[in-house]
């Protein structure tokens, strides 16, 4: 129920957005630390089949995000499993050396998107 007209919500009441501010603005701007004790986990999982029926695999990487949440990023689907494994190794290396920002740039380049 809304407060009567002319009366605003108390400052003690939580906002309805449900969002909390990050603990550190610098950590949020950096998009993750990378290179610390949180070693990313890489998996090779089945992906959607190609239009011609060929099986495909893709690398997924699980990294610690802001607030301790786990973020999962996916590489492109590959028909050859060894290529997906190579993608996973590249993704792990990018995260360890440059954090989430470098990993996102690699992911965009793998997809053929413009990297800014």
C-alpha positions, 0 to 999 in steps of 0.5 A: 500500500502506498503512503498517503499523498503528501507523505514520503517514505521513511529513510529507514525503509528499504528501496523497492529496487532491491539493489544494494550498492557494491561494498567498494566502488573501485571493485565494481569499476574494475569488474572483479579482481582476478589473479587472487586466490579465486581460481576460475573453474572451466568446464567443457559442456555440450552446446546446441546442435548445428543446423546440419545435426553436428554435435557442438561443445563450448567452454564455460568459466565460473568466476567470483563476481561482486558480492561473492556471487558466481558469474558464468561466461560462455565461449562460442559453440565449437564442433571440434571439442579441442577448440572448445578446450583451447577457448577455455584455457584462453578464458582462464588465462585472460581472467587470471592476467587481467580480471573480468574486464579482460575476460569480457573483451576476449569473449566479445572477440570470440563472438566476432563483436566489436571490442571497445 
